[in-house]
Amino acid sequence: PTVSTTSIDAGTVEVGEPVRETVTLSNEGGEPYTVSVDPDSAQVDATVLGPNEVFPGGETTVAINVNSSETGQFDETITINQTADAASLGITDVTVSGDAVAPELTVEPTNVSFSDTATNSASSREVRLRNTGNATLEVAPQELTDADSISVVNGDRVLRIGPGNSQNITLGFAPDTNDTVT
């Protein structure tokens, strides 16, 4: 059996964003063999996409899926087993490495007061959105508040904030009742 690669560098992957790589196994021998995979990690999984039985001159593909749930570097191993007539033809380990990154939103100040804004009037306050993570942060203004009387004043476009950067936005408050909004 021939394997197209035994090492995959997935590069930089964003936490929660699946990345798929593939490995091709070829049968250059005279007898068919069967392929199975054994991943050893929750971050990396593998599935045989093509036929599990590879005939002479044929090939199959193993999909290697990276779906990291936490930030940091990873170095995982997928074991590919090749058997014929219940006898092992060999085990091939494919290492999968990369760096999982994620954005992290910090809002400054953490509490915003629209003290004593009268019903049917409006007031505004500026807040700073800071990305303290190591991947680009994308946030839609409507995700920033769940109160009907509070809105993002300066636009409804998706904000993209790079790692270590920040962006100021203006929140508007226009109460139509005398209730307290938090």
KARA-V935209 format. One record per helix or strand of 2 or more residues. SS is the DSSP state (helix for helix, strand for strand). FROM is the first residue (numbers start at 1). TO is the last residue. If there is no record, write none. Layout:
ss->(SS,SS)
from->(FROM,FROM)
to->(TO,TO)
This chain:
ss->(strand,strand,strand,strand,strand,strand,strand,strand,strand,strand,strand,strand,helix,strand,strand,strand)
from->(2,7,19,33,44,53,59,72,87,105,123,137,141,150,158,166)
to->(3,14,26,39,48,54,66,84,101,108,131,140,143,152,161,173)
